Amino acid sequence: MSRRLPALLLAAGIALTPAVLVPAGAVSAAPACQASAAQVDYVPWQAKRVATADAWKITRGAGVTVAVIDSGVNARHPTLRGRVDRGTDLARGEGAGDSACLAHGSTVAGIIAGRQLDGSGFAGMAPEARILPIRITEDADHFSDGSQRVAAAIRYAVDHGATVVNLSLTSDDSSALRSAVRYAHRRGVVLVAATGNDGRQAKTYPAAYPEVIAVTGTADASDTPDPQSNTGDYVDLAAPSLNIVGPGATGDGFVLFADGGTSFSTPFVAGAAALVRAYRPDLSPDEVARRLEATADHPADGHDARVGYGVVNPYRAVTAVLGRPGTSAPARGALPVPGHRAAPANGSRATYLWASGGLLVAVLVLLVAVVVVPRGTRRGWRPGLLAALPGPWPTRRRYPTFDPASAPRDPPRAVAPARVTSTDPSGSFTVDVTFR
Protein backbone atom coordinates (compact mmCIF):
# COMPACT_ATOMS: atom_id res chain seq x y z
CA MET A 1 0.00 0.00 0.00
CA SER A 2 1.42 3.39 -0.97
CA ARG A 3 -0.71 5.27 1.57
CA ARG A 4 -2.50 3.29 4.19
CA LEU A 5 -5.72 4.12 5.94
CA PRO A 6 -5.12 2.09 9.10
CA ALA A 7 -7.87 -0.41 8.55
CA LEU A 8 -10.48 2.31 8.06
CA LEU A 9 -10.55 1.63 11.74
CA LEU A 10 -12.13 -1.61 10.70
CA ALA A 11 -9.28 -3.01 12.71
CA ALA A 12 -11.31 -1.38 15.44
CA GLY A 13 -13.82 -4.12 15.25
CA ILE A 14 -13.38 -6.89 12.75
CA ALA A 15 -13.98 -9.37 15.60
CA LEU A 16 -17.70 -9.42 15.00
CA THR A 17 -20.38 -12.08 14.76
CA PRO A 18 -20.22 -13.88 12.37
CA ALA A 19 -16.43 -13.96 12.00
CA VAL A 20 -14.93 -13.24 8.60
CA LEU A 21 -11.87 -15.17 7.44
CA VAL A 22 -9.83 -14.43 4.32
CA PRO A 23 -8.29 -17.56 2.72
CA ALA A 24 -4.51 -17.47 2.61
CA GLY A 25 -4.43 -17.96 -1.15
CA ALA A 26 -6.89 -15.16 -1.88
CA VAL A 27 -5.49 -12.12 -0.13
CA SER A 28 -6.47 -9.85 -3.00
CA ALA A 29 -10.14 -10.78 -2.76
CA ALA A 30 -12.63 -8.84 -0.68
CA PRO A 31 -13.99 -10.67 2.37
CA ALA A 32 -17.33 -12.44 2.24
CA CYS A 33 -20.27 -10.13 2.82
CA GLN A 34 -21.24 -9.91 6.46
CA ALA A 35 -24.87 -10.95 6.81
CA SER A 36 -26.77 -11.58 10.02
CA ALA A 37 -30.28 -12.54 11.04
CA ALA A 38 -29.72 -12.01 14.77
CA GLN A 39 -32.15 -9.62 16.44
CA VAL A 40 -31.65 -7.38 19.47
CA ASP A 41 -34.52 -7.94 21.91
CA TYR A 42 -32.72 -6.12 24.75
CA VAL A 43 -31.38 -2.60 25.30
CA PRO A 44 -27.63 -2.60 24.54
CA TRP A 45 -25.39 -1.13 27.22
CA GLN A 46 -24.36 1.62 24.82
CA ALA A 47 -27.93 2.95 24.70
CA LYS A 48 -28.27 2.83 28.48
CA ARG A 49 -25.03 4.72 28.95
CA VAL A 50 -25.71 7.66 26.65
CA ALA A 51 -29.47 7.79 27.46
CA THR A 52 -30.35 9.50 24.22
CA ALA A 53 -34.10 9.01 24.70
CA ASP A 54 -34.08 11.91 27.17
CA ALA A 55 -33.09 14.26 24.32
CA TRP A 56 -35.83 12.92 22.05
CA LYS A 57 -38.37 14.91 24.07
CA ILE A 58 -36.86 17.94 22.37
CA THR A 59 -35.37 16.81 19.07
CA ARG A 60 -34.82 13.60 17.14
CA GLY A 61 -32.50 15.08 14.52
CA ALA A 62 -35.03 15.89 11.80
CA GLY A 63 -33.66 18.04 9.00
CA VAL A 64 -30.01 17.10 9.53
CA THR A 65 -27.96 15.00 7.09
CA VAL A 66 -24.96 13.11 8.47
CA ALA A 67 -22.36 11.88 5.99
CA VAL A 68 -20.92 8.45 6.79
CA ILE A 69 -17.55 8.12 5.05
CA ASP A 70 -17.00 4.40 5.35
CA SER A 71 -17.64 1.03 3.68
CA GLY A 72 -21.17 1.75 2.47
CA VAL A 73 -24.49 1.50 4.28
CA ASN A 74 -27.20 -1.16 4.15
CA ALA A 75 -30.12 1.08 3.16
CA ARG A 76 -32.53 -1.88 3.18
CA HIS A 77 -32.04 -2.68 6.85
CA PRO A 78 -35.33 -2.06 8.71
CA THR A 79 -33.71 0.27 11.25
CA LEU A 80 -32.33 2.47 8.44
CA ARG A 81 -34.92 2.01 5.70
CA GLY A 82 -36.11 5.31 4.29
CA ARG A 83 -33.38 7.32 6.06
CA VAL A 84 -30.42 6.65 3.71
CA ASP A 85 -29.69 8.74 0.62
CA ARG A 86 -28.10 7.31 -2.50
CA GLY A 87 -24.64 8.75 -1.84
CA THR A 88 -21.65 7.76 -3.89
CA ASP A 89 -19.01 5.05 -4.28
CA LEU A 90 -15.48 6.44 -4.41
CA ALA A 91 -13.97 2.97 -4.06
CA ARG A 92 -15.26 1.83 -7.44
CA GLY A 93 -15.38 5.29 -8.93
CA GLU A 94 -19.04 4.98 -9.86
CA GLY A 95 -22.38 4.02 -8.39
CA ALA A 96 -23.96 4.68 -5.01
CA GLY A 97 -22.97 4.06 -1.42
CA ASP A 98 -26.34 2.77 -0.18
CA SER A 99 -25.37 -0.91 -0.12
CA ALA A 100 -22.66 -2.73 1.78
CA CYS A 101 -20.63 -5.89 2.09
CA LEU A 102 -18.74 -4.95 5.25
CA ALA A 103 -20.90 -4.31 8.33
CA HIS A 104 -18.69 -1.48 9.54
CA GLY A 105 -20.41 1.40 7.75
CA SER A 106 -23.91 0.06 8.39
CA THR A 107 -23.27 -0.20 12.12
CA VAL A 108 -21.85 3.33 12.20
CA ALA A 109 -24.93 4.63 10.35
CA GLY A 110 -27.23 2.69 12.67
CA ILE A 111 -25.64 4.21 15.78
CA ILE A 112 -26.23 7.65 14.29
CA ALA A 113 -29.74 7.36 12.83
CA GLY A 114 -31.24 3.91 13.41
CA ARG A 115 -34.92 3.90 14.37
CA GLN A 116 -36.19 1.65 17.15
CA LEU A 117 -38.11 -1.33 15.78
CA ASP A 118 -40.97 -3.13 17.48
CA GLY A 119 -39.56 -5.69 19.90
CA SER A 120 -36.01 -4.33 19.57
CA GLY A 121 -33.94 -2.42 22.10
CA PHE A 122 -31.58 -0.94 19.49
CA ALA A 123 -31.93 2.69 18.49
CA GLY A 124 -29.64 5.34 17.05
CA MET A 125 -28.80 8.71 18.50
CA ALA A 126 -30.81 10.84 16.05
CA PRO A 127 -33.46 8.55 14.53
CA GLU A 128 -34.95 11.23 12.29
CA ALA A 129 -31.65 12.35 10.77
CA ARG A 130 -30.70 11.29 7.26
CA ILE A 131 -27.56 9.40 6.25
CA LEU A 132 -25.43 10.30 3.24
CA PRO A 133 -23.32 7.18 2.55
CA ILE A 134 -19.93 7.66 0.90
CA ARG A 135 -18.08 4.41 0.27
CA ILE A 136 -14.30 4.75 0.25
CA THR A 137 -13.38 1.06 0.59
CA GLU A 138 -14.78 -2.44 0.22
CA ASP A 139 -11.87 -4.19 1.87
CA ALA A 140 -10.21 -2.84 4.98
CA ASP A 141 -7.03 -4.83 4.33
CA HIS A 142 -6.43 -3.37 0.87
CA PHE A 143 -6.86 0.37 0.72
CA SER A 144 -4.59 2.85 -1.02
CA ASP A 145 -4.51 6.61 -1.56
CA GLY A 146 -6.16 7.07 1.82
CA SER A 147 -5.94 10.78 2.53
CA GLN A 148 -6.70 11.76 -1.07
CA ARG A 149 -9.86 9.68 -1.10
CA VAL A 150 -10.96 10.82 2.34
CA ALA A 151 -10.44 14.43 1.27
CA ALA A 152 -12.58 13.87 -1.81
CA ALA A 153 -15.26 12.25 0.35
CA ILE A 154 -15.35 15.22 2.74
CA ARG A 155 -15.77 17.64 -0.15
CA TYR A 156 -18.52 15.47 -1.63
CA ALA A 157 -20.33 15.43 1.72
CA VAL A 158 -20.21 19.22 2.03
CA ASP A 159 -21.34 19.78 -1.55
CA HIS A 160 -24.30 17.39 -1.11
CA GLY A 161 -25.87 18.92 1.96
CA ALA A 162 -24.31 17.16 4.94
CA THR A 163 -23.99 19.37 8.03
CA VAL A 164 -22.30 16.66 10.13
CA VAL A 165 -19.58 14.30 8.83
CA ASN A 166 -18.66 11.06 10.61
CA LEU A 167 -15.09 9.85 10.02
CA SER A 168 -14.63 6.48 11.73
CA LEU A 169 -11.14 6.26 10.30
CA THR A 170 -7.60 7.52 10.49
CA SER A 171 -5.45 8.60 7.57
CA ASP A 172 -2.22 10.35 6.67
CA ASP A 173 -1.76 14.03 7.34
CA SER A 174 -1.68 15.66 3.92
CA SER A 175 -2.29 19.04 2.33
CA ALA A 176 -5.31 17.63 0.50
CA LEU A 177 -6.88 16.38 3.71
CA ARG A 178 -6.13 19.60 5.61
CA SER A 179 -7.63 21.62 2.78
CA ALA A 180 -10.80 19.51 2.70
CA VAL A 181 -11.25 19.80 6.47
CA ARG A 182 -10.93 23.58 6.31
CA TYR A 183 -13.31 23.67 3.36
CA ALA A 184 -15.94 21.86 5.42
CA HIS A 185 -15.36 23.99 8.51
CA ARG A 186 -15.71 27.26 6.56
CA ARG A 187 -19.05 26.05 5.25
CA GLY A 188 -20.44 25.32 8.68
CA VAL A 189 -20.03 21.53 8.71
CA VAL A 190 -19.27 19.68 11.96
CA LEU A 191 -16.52 17.06 11.52
CA VAL A 192 -16.22 14.17 14.01
CA ALA A 193 -13.34 11.67 13.75
CA ALA A 194 -11.90 8.66 15.55
CA THR A 195 -8.46 8.78 17.15
CA GLY A 196 -7.60 5.17 16.22
CA ASN A 197 -6.86 2.00 18.11
CA ASP A 198 -3.12 1.55 18.49
CA GLY A 199 -3.22 2.09 22.27
CA ARG A 200 -0.61 4.83 22.18
CA GLN A 201 -0.35 8.53 22.85
CA ALA A 202 -0.05 9.98 19.39
CA LYS A 203 -1.75 12.40 17.06
CA THR A 204 -3.84 10.84 14.33
CA TYR A 205 -5.59 12.49 11.43
CA PRO A 206 -8.03 13.92 10.65
CA ALA A 207 -8.93 13.80 14.39
CA ALA A 208 -5.97 15.97 15.43
CA TYR A 209 -6.91 18.90 13.20
CA PRO A 210 -8.30 21.76 15.32
CA GLU A 211 -11.47 21.92 13.23
CA VAL A 212 -12.34 18.29 14.03
CA ILE A 213 -13.92 16.77 17.16
CA ALA A 214 -11.57 13.95 18.22
CA VAL A 215 -13.23 10.93 19.86
CA THR A 216 -11.82 8.09 21.97
CA GLY A 217 -13.61 5.12 23.54
CA THR A 218 -14.82 3.89 26.91
CA ALA A 219 -14.98 0.22 27.81
CA ASP A 220 -17.94 0.06 30.19
CA ALA A 221 -20.74 1.93 31.93
CA SER A 222 -18.25 3.24 34.51
CA ASP A 223 -16.47 5.16 31.73
CA THR A 224 -13.23 3.21 32.01
CA PRO A 225 -11.03 4.41 29.13
CA ASP A 226 -10.69 1.84 26.37
CA PRO A 227 -6.98 0.89 26.49
CA GLN A 228 -6.80 0.43 22.72
CA SER A 229 -7.78 4.06 22.01
CA ASN A 230 -5.08 6.46 20.90
CA THR A 231 -4.86 9.41 23.26
CA GLY A 232 -3.40 12.89 23.56
CA ASP A 233 -4.11 16.50 24.44
CA TYR A 234 -6.09 16.86 21.21
CA VAL A 235 -8.78 14.42 22.40
CA ASP A 236 -12.13 16.14 22.84
CA LEU A 237 -14.76 13.55 23.81
CA ALA A 238 -15.38 9.87 24.45
CA ALA A 239 -18.22 7.38 23.98
CA PRO A 240 -18.83 3.61 24.30
CA SER A 241 -16.47 1.56 22.12
CA LEU A 242 -16.56 -2.12 23.21
CA ASN A 243 -19.26 -4.77 22.62
CA ILE A 244 -21.09 -2.48 20.24
CA VAL A 245 -24.25 -3.69 18.50
CA GLY A 246 -25.41 -2.41 15.12
CA PRO A 247 -27.05 -3.29 11.79
CA GLY A 248 -25.39 -5.90 9.57
CA ALA A 249 -24.18 -5.27 6.03
CA THR A 250 -26.92 -7.35 4.42
CA GLY A 251 -30.23 -8.72 5.61
CA ASP A 252 -32.23 -7.39 8.53
CA GLY A 253 -30.12 -8.64 11.46
CA PHE A 254 -27.59 -7.10 13.83
CA VAL A 255 -23.92 -7.82 14.49
CA LEU A 256 -21.76 -7.48 17.58
CA PHE A 257 -18.38 -5.75 17.36
CA ALA A 258 -16.93 -7.25 20.55
CA ASP A 259 -13.52 -5.60 20.25
CA GLY A 260 -15.16 -2.42 19.02
CA GLY A 261 -12.88 0.58 18.90
CA THR A 262 -13.06 4.29 18.25
CA SER A 263 -14.81 3.57 14.96
CA PHE A 264 -17.94 3.01 17.01
CA SER A 265 -17.49 5.65 19.68
CA THR A 266 -17.30 8.30 16.96
CA PRO A 267 -20.90 7.95 15.68
CA PHE A 268 -22.27 8.48 19.20
CA VAL A 269 -20.72 11.93 19.14
CA ALA A 270 -21.74 12.54 15.52
CA GLY A 271 -25.32 11.59 16.45
CA ALA A 272 -25.27 13.98 19.41
CA ALA A 273 -23.98 16.70 17.07
CA ALA A 274 -26.92 15.98 14.76
CA LEU A 275 -29.35 16.50 17.64
CA VAL A 276 -27.73 19.83 18.49
CA ARG A 277 -27.74 20.92 14.85
CA ALA A 278 -31.41 20.03 14.49
CA TYR A 279 -32.39 22.03 17.56
CA ARG A 280 -29.92 24.89 17.13
CA PRO A 281 -29.16 25.23 13.39
CA ASP A 282 -27.77 28.72 14.05
CA LEU A 283 -24.69 27.41 15.86
CA SER A 284 -21.30 27.34 14.14
CA PRO A 285 -19.20 24.14 14.10
CA ASP A 286 -17.03 25.50 16.93
CA GLU A 287 -20.10 26.37 18.99
CA VAL A 288 -21.49 22.88 18.49
CA ALA A 289 -18.13 21.41 19.55
CA ARG A 290 -17.94 23.62 22.62
CA ARG A 291 -21.50 22.72 23.61
CA LEU A 292 -20.72 18.99 23.36
CA GLU A 293 -17.52 19.46 25.39
CA ALA A 294 -19.05 21.69 28.05
CA THR A 295 -21.97 19.34 28.68
CA ALA A 296 -20.11 16.02 28.63
CA ASP A 297 -19.78 13.85 31.74
CA HIS A 298 -16.40 15.25 32.73
CA PRO A 299 -13.54 13.30 34.26
CA ALA A 300 -12.26 14.41 37.66
CA ASP A 301 -9.79 16.92 36.22
CA GLY A 302 -12.25 18.38 33.73
CA HIS A 303 -10.11 17.19 30.79
CA ASP A 304 -7.56 14.46 30.31
CA ALA A 305 -5.70 12.89 27.42
CA ARG A 306 -7.66 9.62 27.54
CA VAL A 307 -11.27 10.79 27.34
CA GLY A 308 -11.01 14.52 26.63
CA TYR A 309 -13.87 16.36 28.31
CA GLY A 310 -15.59 13.06 29.01
CA VAL A 311 -18.44 10.94 27.70
CA VAL A 312 -20.89 12.75 25.45
CA ASN A 313 -24.22 13.62 27.08
CA PRO A 314 -26.81 14.30 24.35
CA TYR A 315 -29.57 15.54 26.66
CA ARG A 316 -27.39 18.18 28.28
CA ALA A 317 -25.84 19.08 24.92
CA VAL A 318 -29.28 20.03 23.63
CA THR A 319 -30.72 21.69 26.73
CA ALA A 320 -27.85 23.28 28.67
CA VAL A 321 -27.60 27.02 29.12
CA LEU A 322 -23.97 27.95 28.59
CA GLY A 323 -22.53 31.02 30.26
CA ARG A 324 -19.76 32.56 28.20
CA PRO A 325 -19.96 36.05 26.69
CA GLY A 326 -20.18 35.94 22.93
CA THR A 327 -21.46 32.36 22.68
CA SER A 328 -24.88 30.95 21.98
CA ALA A 329 -28.09 32.03 23.67
CA PRO A 330 -29.86 29.67 26.09
CA ALA A 331 -31.47 26.67 24.45
CA ARG A 332 -35.13 27.14 23.66
CA GLY A 333 -37.53 25.20 25.86
CA ALA A 334 -34.87 23.47 27.93
CA LEU A 335 -36.34 20.80 30.15
CA PRO A 336 -35.27 19.93 33.69
CA VAL A 337 -33.10 16.89 34.26
CA PRO A 338 -35.39 13.83 34.12
CA GLY A 339 -36.36 12.51 37.53
CA HIS A 340 -38.52 9.73 38.92
CA ARG A 341 -39.31 10.98 42.42
CA ALA A 342 -42.64 9.67 43.65
CA ALA A 343 -45.38 12.18 44.47
CA PRO A 344 -46.72 12.34 48.06
CA ALA A 345 -50.00 10.74 48.98
CA ASN A 346 -53.12 12.72 48.01
CA GLY A 347 -54.09 13.37 51.64
CA SER A 348 -50.88 15.22 52.40
CA ARG A 349 -50.39 16.92 49.06
CA ALA A 350 -51.59 20.40 50.14
CA THR A 351 -49.52 20.32 53.32
CA TYR A 352 -46.51 19.15 51.39
CA LEU A 353 -46.87 21.95 48.84
CA TRP A 354 -47.28 24.66 51.49
CA ALA A 355 -44.30 23.37 53.46
CA SER A 356 -42.17 23.13 50.34
CA GLY A 357 -43.15 26.63 49.27
CA GLY A 358 -42.33 28.08 52.66
CA LEU A 359 -38.98 26.33 52.75
CA LEU A 360 -38.17 27.58 49.24
CA VAL A 361 -38.97 31.18 50.20
CA ALA A 362 -36.80 30.91 53.32
CA VAL A 363 -33.90 29.52 51.30
CA LEU A 364 -34.22 32.27 48.67
CA VAL A 365 -34.26 35.00 51.32
CA LEU A 366 -31.19 33.50 52.98
CA LEU A 367 -29.43 33.19 49.63
CA VAL A 368 -30.10 36.83 48.78
CA ALA A 369 -28.94 38.04 52.21
CA VAL A 370 -25.78 35.92 52.40
CA VAL A 371 -24.62 35.63 48.79
CA VAL A 372 -26.32 37.97 46.36
CA VAL A 373 -26.22 41.22 48.35
CA PRO A 374 -22.50 41.05 49.33
CA ARG A 375 -21.43 40.06 45.82
CA GLY A 376 -23.63 42.67 44.23
CA THR A 377 -22.25 45.34 46.52
CA ARG A 378 -18.66 44.39 45.68
CA ARG A 379 -19.38 44.55 41.95
CA GLY A 380 -21.39 47.78 42.21
CA TRP A 381 -24.37 45.68 40.99
CA ARG A 382 -22.79 45.07 37.61
CA PRO A 383 -23.63 41.67 36.02
CA GLY A 384 -21.14 38.85 36.45
CA LEU A 385 -20.34 35.79 34.28
CA LEU A 386 -21.78 32.30 34.36
CA ALA A 387 -19.48 29.32 34.67
CA ALA A 388 -17.53 28.15 31.66
CA LEU A 389 -15.85 24.87 30.77
CA PRO A 390 -14.15 23.11 33.65
CA GLY A 391 -10.48 22.40 33.44
CA PRO A 392 -8.10 24.06 30.98
CA TRP A 393 -9.78 26.10 28.26
CA PRO A 394 -9.36 24.30 24.92
CA THR A 395 -6.80 25.77 22.58
CA ARG A 396 -7.69 23.74 19.49
CA ARG A 397 -10.49 26.09 18.45
CA ARG A 398 -10.92 29.83 18.34
CA TYR A 399 -13.82 30.28 20.69
CA PRO A 400 -15.14 33.77 21.38
CA THR A 401 -13.07 35.36 24.13
CA PHE A 402 -13.89 37.91 26.78
CA ASP A 403 -11.32 40.31 28.17
CA PRO A 404 -12.57 42.13 31.30
CA ALA A 405 -10.00 44.86 30.66
CA SER A 406 -11.72 45.68 27.37
CA ALA A 407 -15.16 46.04 28.92
CA PRO A 408 -16.66 49.53 28.64
CA ARG A 409 -16.20 51.66 31.73
CA ASP A 410 -17.98 54.79 32.92
CA PRO A 411 -15.99 57.89 31.77
CA PRO A 412 -14.56 60.05 34.56
CA ARG A 413 -16.81 62.92 35.50
CA ALA A 414 -15.54 66.41 34.82
CA VAL A 415 -15.81 68.23 38.15
CA ALA A 416 -14.89 71.88 38.54
CA PRO A 417 -12.45 72.53 41.38
CA ALA A 418 -13.82 74.16 44.52
CA ARG A 419 -11.96 77.07 46.11
CA VAL A 420 -11.51 76.83 49.88
CA THR A 421 -10.24 79.82 51.88
CA SER A 422 -8.71 79.40 55.33
CA THR A 423 -10.30 81.21 58.27
CA ASP A 424 -7.41 80.59 60.65
CA PRO A 425 -6.67 83.93 62.40
CA SER A 426 -2.93 83.14 62.44
CA GLY A 427 -2.71 83.22 58.70
CA SER A 428 -4.76 82.98 55.55
CA PHE A 429 -4.42 80.91 52.37
CA THR A 430 -6.55 79.66 49.49
CA VAL A 431 -6.44 76.17 47.80
CA ASP A 432 -8.28 74.58 44.88
CA VAL A 433 -9.71 71.13 45.70
CA THR A 434 -11.11 68.70 43.06
CA PHE A 435 -13.57 66.04 44.28
CA ARG A 436 -13.80 62.73 42.33
Salt bridges, closest charged atoms under 4 A:
ASP70 OD1 - HIS104 ND1 2.64
ASP85 OD1 - ARG130 NE 2.80
ASP89 OD2 - ARG92 NE 3.34
ASP89 OD2 - ARG135 NE 2.85
GLU128 OE2 - ARG60 NE 3.35
GLU138 OE2 - ARG92 NH2 2.50
ASP139 OD2 - HIS142 ND1 2.83
ASP172 OD2 - ARG3 NH1 3.74
ASP173 OD1 - ARG178 NH1 2.88
ASP198 OD2 - ARG200 NE 3.60
ASP223 OD1 - ARG49 NE 2.73
ASP236 OD2 - ARG396 NH2 2.73
ASP236 OD2 - ARG397 NH2 3.13
ASP282 OD2 - ARG280 NH2 3.00
ASP286 OD1 - HIS185 NE2 3.08
GLU293 OE2 - ARG397 NH1 2.56
ASP297 OD2 - ARG49 NH2 2.88
ASP297 OD1 - ARG316 NH2 2.86
ASP304 OD2 - ARG306 NH2 3.87
ASP432 OD1 - ARG419 NE 3.00
